[in-house]
Amino acid sequence: MLRLRSPDRIGHRPFARLPFLVITYFALWLGAELLAFGAVVHAIGFTGAVALCILTSMAGVAIMRRVGTSAIVRLRQAASRSAERNSLSKDRLVDGTLEGLGAVLLILPGFVSDFLGFALAAPSFRLWIIERLNLGRIGPRRGPALIDLTPKEWSRSGGDQPDRAH
């Protein structure tokens, strides 16, 4: 019998697909950056596009410097208050990481990465991302405070009490 597909083919192993996915996403990102650069060159000229790339990279370095300095200050404060728990909260850690990622994206040449970097530089956008990923939650996820049921939707069962038929 001729088998067309093997159960051990490369597509089913996730680590074998990883280089392919990385190369594919990198190629898509590079293509988007080239298209964006072409659009900016068409709009403001080649010299203006290169100057804008340099300015956004300088802004990224400035943001990275500020993020690094504030991270060092927060770590020193956390070390000095080592007796207190949660002195370095998860929210602050994720927020600082996203801000640092935004600075790195600004440093990279290209306008798509600059757009994402400027978006991550905005605190409201970082908060939105944290809420969407549920990274801001420290405790277990809680349900609604009130669940409204009709008498037909519930029954009393438990412990020593017998079930009542309605």
Number of C-alpha atoms within 10 A of each C-alpha: 3 4 6 6 7 8 9 8 9 11 11 11 10 9 10 12 12 12 11 11 11 11 11 12 12 12 12 12 15 14 12 16 18 15 15 15 20 14 14 17 15 11 11 11 12 14 10 13 20 15 11 17 20 17 14 23 21 15 17 25 16 15 20 20 14 15 17 14 12 13 16 12 12 16 14 12 13 17 13 11 13 12 9 10 9 10 16 16 13 14 15 14 14 17 20 17 16 21 24 22 18 25 30 18 23 32 24 17 17 25 23 20 20 24 15 15 24 19 15 24 20 12 13 11 14 20 18 11 17 17 12 10 10 11 14 18 13 10 6 6 7 7 7 5 6 6 6 7 8 6 8 7 7 9 11 9 10 8 5 6 8 9 10 8 6 7
